[in-house]
């Protein structure tokens, strides 16, 4: 349980002070999203993921394998995800971009967000 909590907390962003918020712009087109992520890794502390052209998600998070499937649907990144044996469920997420950073916002943009660097 502690490992799950640690993994989830890493996905929750740090607090930003006023005036320091990045200028994220929405990614609304699936073609633009593919161009950004295919051939690159999405990274953040303890997490490295790859979004594959064949609809697969692969990588590692906090020492455990991460796997899943994805598709672009109605302007959202929709995915299923497993962290080791733990099913993190399905979710459609809004995607925003600021340079080489992508922000994924759960629940079609209404939930929490996680920022990843493109490498």
C-alpha positions as CSV (number, residue, x, y, z in Angstrom):
1,X,0.0,0.0,0.0
2,X,2.8,2.4,0.8
3,X,4.3,1.9,-2.7
4,X,1.0,2.7,-4.3
5,X,0.6,5.9,-2.2
6,X,4.2,6.9,-3.1
7,X,3.5,6.4,-6.9
8,X,0.2,8.4,-6.7
9,X,1.9,11.2,-4.8
10,X,4.6,11.5,-7.4
11,X,1.8,12.0,-10.0
12,X,0.4,14.9,-8.0
13,X,2.3,18.2,-8.9
14,X,4.2,20.3,-6.5
15,X,2.6,23.6,-5.5
16,X,3.6,26.6,-7.7
17,X,3.8,30.1,-6.2
18,X,1.7,32.8,-7.9
19,X,3.3,34.2,-11.0
20,X,5.4,31.1,-11.6
21,X,2.8,29.0,-13.4
22,X,3.9,27.7,-16.8
23,X,2.1,28.8,-19.9
24,X,0.6,25.5,-20.9
25,X,-1.5,25.4,-24.2
26,X,-4.0,22.7,-25.0
27,X,-3.1,19.9,-27.4
28,X,-6.5,19.2,-29.1
29,X,-5.4,17.2,-32.2
30,X,-4.4,13.5,-32.1
31,X,-1.9,14.1,-35.0
32,X,-0.2,16.8,-33.0
33,X,-0.1,14.6,-29.9
34,X,1.4,11.7,-31.9
35,X,4.1,14.0,-33.4
36,X,5.0,15.2,-29.9
37,X,5.3,11.8,-28.1
38,X,6.2,9.1,-30.7
39,X,9.9,8.3,-30.5
40,X,10.2,10.2,-27.2
41,X,10.1,9.1,-23.5
42,X,7.8,10.9,-21.0
43,X,9.8,11.4,-17.8
44,X,9.4,12.7,-14.3
45,X,11.0,11.7,-11.0
46,X,11.0,7.9,-10.8
47,X,8.9,7.5,-14.0
48,X,9.8,6.8,-17.6
49,X,7.0,6.0,-20.1
50,X,6.7,5.6,-23.8
51,X,3.5,6.0,-25.8
52,X,3.8,3.7,-28.8
53,X,2.3,4.2,-32.3
54,X,0.6,0.8,-32.0
55,X,-1.5,2.0,-29.0
56,X,0.7,0.5,-26.3
57,X,2.1,2.3,-23.2
58,X,5.3,0.8,-21.8
59,X,7.8,1.9,-19.2
60,X,8.7,1.9,-15.5
61,X,7.4,3.7,-12.5
62,X,9.2,3.6,-9.1
63,X,10.9,0.4,-10.0
64,X,7.9,-1.4,-11.3
65,X,6.8,-2.1,-14.9
66,X,4.1,0.2,-16.4
67,X,1.9,-1.1,-19.2
68,X,-1.3,-0.1,-20.9
69,X,-3.1,0.9,-24.0
70,X,-4.1,4.3,-25.4
71,X,-6.0,6.1,-28.1
72,X,-6.8,9.7,-29.0
73,X,-10.6,10.1,-28.6
74,X,-12.7,13.3,-28.9
75,X,-9.7,15.6,-28.1
76,X,-8.5,13.5,-25.1
77,X,-5.7,11.0,-24.4
78,X,-7.7,8.0,-23.3
79,X,-5.7,5.2,-21.6
80,X,-5.8,2.1,-19.5
81,X,-2.8,1.6,-17.2
82,X,-1.2,-1.0,-15.0
83,X,1.6,-0.3,-12.5
84,X,3.1,-3.7,-11.9
85,X,0.0,-5.9,-11.0
86,X,-2.0,-2.8,-9.9
87,X,-4.8,-1.8,-12.3
88,X,-4.9,2.0,-12.3
89,X,-8.0,2.0,-14.4
90,X,-9.1,3.8,-17.5
91,X,-9.2,7.6,-17.9
92,X,-9.5,10.2,-20.6
93,X,-7.1,13.1,-20.0
94,X,-6.7,16.6,-21.3
95,X,-3.2,17.2,-22.6
96,X,-1.4,20.6,-22.4
97,X,2.0,21.6,-23.7
98,X,4.6,24.1,-22.6
99,X,7.8,23.6,-24.6
100,X,9.2,20.1,-23.9
101,X,6.7,19.5,-21.0
102,X,3.4,17.9,-21.3
103,X,0.7,18.1,-18.6
104,X,-1.9,15.3,-18.4
105,X,-5.1,16.3,-16.5
106,X,-7.3,13.4,-15.4
107,X,-11.1,13.3,-15.7
108,X,-11.2,15.1,-19.1
109,X,-9.3,18.1,-17.6
110,X,-11.3,18.3,-14.4
111,X,-9.0,16.3,-12.1
112,X,-5.4,16.3,-10.9
113,X,-2.5,16.7,-13.2
114,X,1.0,15.3,-13.8
115,X,3.7,17.0,-15.8
116,X,6.2,15.0,-17.9
117,X,9.3,16.1,-19.9
118,X,9.7,14.9,-23.4
119,X,13.1,13.2,-23.8
